[in-house]
Structures are given as structure tokens and as C-alpha cells.
């Protein structure tokens, strides 16, 4: 039996399969870039809201306006609930990305994903602890309670700024992955 046609068919199929895998990798990388850009836009809005709440709180504290401080407490509670949900969604996406990179055998990307997951977990844990402490301060308007609120709100703002820095790192990593997979980032020359 002449095996030459089978060997030729197999040899021709390998580059096609590799090309299909590369196209899938590029599509996943582009999807991750779009996702990162959405997260960055969301995180910018989150930061702006937190900075606005911080400004409202500071003004209310200076005036001794308990009603406004209570309103800020409510707004912070809503913000933290929304952030908890957003964090769960992002963590699930990051775990999927980590599994995919590990399955592909890309240790560098998997290491980056593992680092990102650890950072997000620490931020989520700290944010939850701040939320718990803020809940304990609700309805308390003595000077120590009000001062502590200010410190906690400032920490939430700092965490939000850190998330934006993390978003920039993620975008750089995903652009690098896209270049490695043979594609160019959106708007970038090939």
C-alpha cells in the first residue's frame, strides 16, 4: 500500500491546523483586549464615583451635616455591593483565562494570570473588610467614627486607583500576547 498520499495529506494538514489555532489565539487575545478596555472604563467610572463620594463626605464632615454623611454611607453601601458583583464576574473571567493559558502550556501567561488573580483577591478582601467596618460605623456621628469613615473612604479611592494601574498592566500583557500570536492590537499597525 502506498502511504505517500497519506503522508502528504498529513503534512499539508499540519500547517492548516496550526494556522487555525493561531487564528483562535488571536481571536481570544482580541476578545481579552476588548474586555480589558471595558473593565478599565468601568474602573474609571468607579473611581470617579468614589472621588465624588469622598468630596461629598469631606464637605459634609466640615459642615457637621449628619444627614449628608448618612446619605454618603448609603451611597457607599450601594457602591460596595456593585463592586462585589463586578469582582465576582471579573474573577470568573480571570480564572477562565488562567485555565486556558495553563492548558496551552504558556507558563508566562499563566504566571501573569495567577499574579492577577492573587492581586484581585487581596483587593476584594480588603474592600470587603472596609465595607464591614463602614457598616459598623453607620448611624455613628461622633468625631472618631466620622474620622475613621474618612480614612476608609480614602482607602477605597486608593484601591480604585490601584485597579486602574492593574488595568493598564493587563492591557499591556494582552497586547503583548496578541503580538506573539501574530496579530496587531486594534488601531496599531501590523
N, C-alpha and C positions, 0 to 999 in steps of 0.2 A: 504494500500500500504506500502510495506516495504521500508523505507528510508535508511536503513543501507548501502546498496551498494552505494547510492549517497553520504552519509556522508563519507564513506571510500574513495571513489574516490576523493572527495574534499580535504580530509585530506592528501591524497597522492600527490595531485596536488600542494598544497601549498609549500612544500619544493622544488619541481622541479621549480616552478615559482621563488622562492627566489634564488635558485641556478642560474637560467638563468639571473636574474637581477644582481647578484654578478658577473657573468662572463662578462656581458655587462659593468658593472662598471670598472672591471679590464681592459677590452679592451680599454675603454675610457681613463683610467689612463695611460696605456702604450702608447697610442697614444699621450697624452699630454706630457709624458716624452720625446718621440721622437721629438715632436715639440719644446719643451724647449731646447733640445740639439742642434737642428738645429738653433734656434734663438741665442743660446749662441755662436755657431760657427760663425754665421753671424755677431754678435755684436763684436766678437774678430777681425774679418776681418775689420769691420768698424773702430774700434779703431786703428788698425794698419795703415789703410789708413790715418786717421786723424792725427795720430802722424807723419806719413811721410810728410803730407802736412804742418804740423806745423814746422818740421825740414827744409823743403824747404823754407817756408816763412821766418823763422829766418835767414837762410843763405842769402836769397835774400835781406832781410832788412839790414843786416850787410854790404853787398856789394853795397847797393843802386841800386839794379837791378830791375828797374821798369817793364821790360818785364817779368821777372820771377814772380814778385808779381802779375801781371795781369794774368799769367798762373795759379797761385795758386788760384786767385779769381775764374777763370773759373772752376777749379777742385772742389773747394768748392761748387760752384753753382750746379754742377752735383751731388756731394755727398749729398747735402741737398735735391735735387729733389728725388733721390733714397730713401733717408731716409723717406721722406714724404710718398712715396708709401708704403714702408715697414711698417711704423707706422699704416697706414690705414688697411693693411692686418692683422697685429697683433691685433689691436684694435677690429676688427670684430671677430677674433677668441676668444679674451678675453670676449667680450660681450656674445658670444655663450656659453662659459664655465660658465659665471656668471648665465645666464638664466637656464642652465642645473642644476647647483648646487642649485639654488633657487627652481626649480621645484622638486628636490629631497628632499627638506626640510633641506638641510645641511647648517645650518646658519654659521658655522665656515668657510667652504669653500667659501660660498657666500660673507662673510665679507672679506676674503682674496682677492677674485676676485674684489670686489668693491674697495678695497685699491689699488690693482694693476692697475685698470683702472684709478683711480684718479692720481696716480703717472705718468702713461704713458701720460695722458692728459696734466699734468703740463710740463713734459719734451718736449712733442710735441709743446706746446705753446711757450715755451722758445726757442726751436730750430727754430721755425718759426720767432720769433722776431729777433733772431740773423741773420737769413737769410735775413730778411728785412733790417736790419742795414748794413749787408755786401753788399747788392745790392746798397745801398745808398753811400757806400764808393768806389765802382768800379770807376776806372779812376781817383781817387784822390790819389796823392802820397806825399802830404805834411806830415811833421812829425806827427801831431796829427792824421791824417787819418791812417797812417801806424801803429802807436802805438795802436790805437783803434782796428785795424784788429787783431793785435797780441793778444790783450785781448780777443776778441771774439773767435778767434781760440782756445785759451787755454780753454775757457769756453765750446766749443764744445767737446774738448778732455775730460774735466771733466764730461760732460753729458754722453759721451760714456762709461767712466769708471763706472759711476753710473748705467748705463744699465746692465753692466756685473754683478755688485753686485746684481741687481734686478733679473737677470737670475739665479744666484746661489740660491736666496731665492725661486724662482719659482720651481727650481728643487727639493729643499728640501721639499717644500709643496706637490709637486706631488708624490714624493717618499713616503711621509707620507700617502697620500691618497691611494696609491697602497697597502701599508701595511695594512691599515684599511680595505680595500676591500678584503684582503686575498691573495694578490699576492706579489711577491717579485720583486724589481727592477731588470732590466737587469744586469746580472753579479753578482747579490747578491744571497747569499744562501737563500733558502726558510725557 
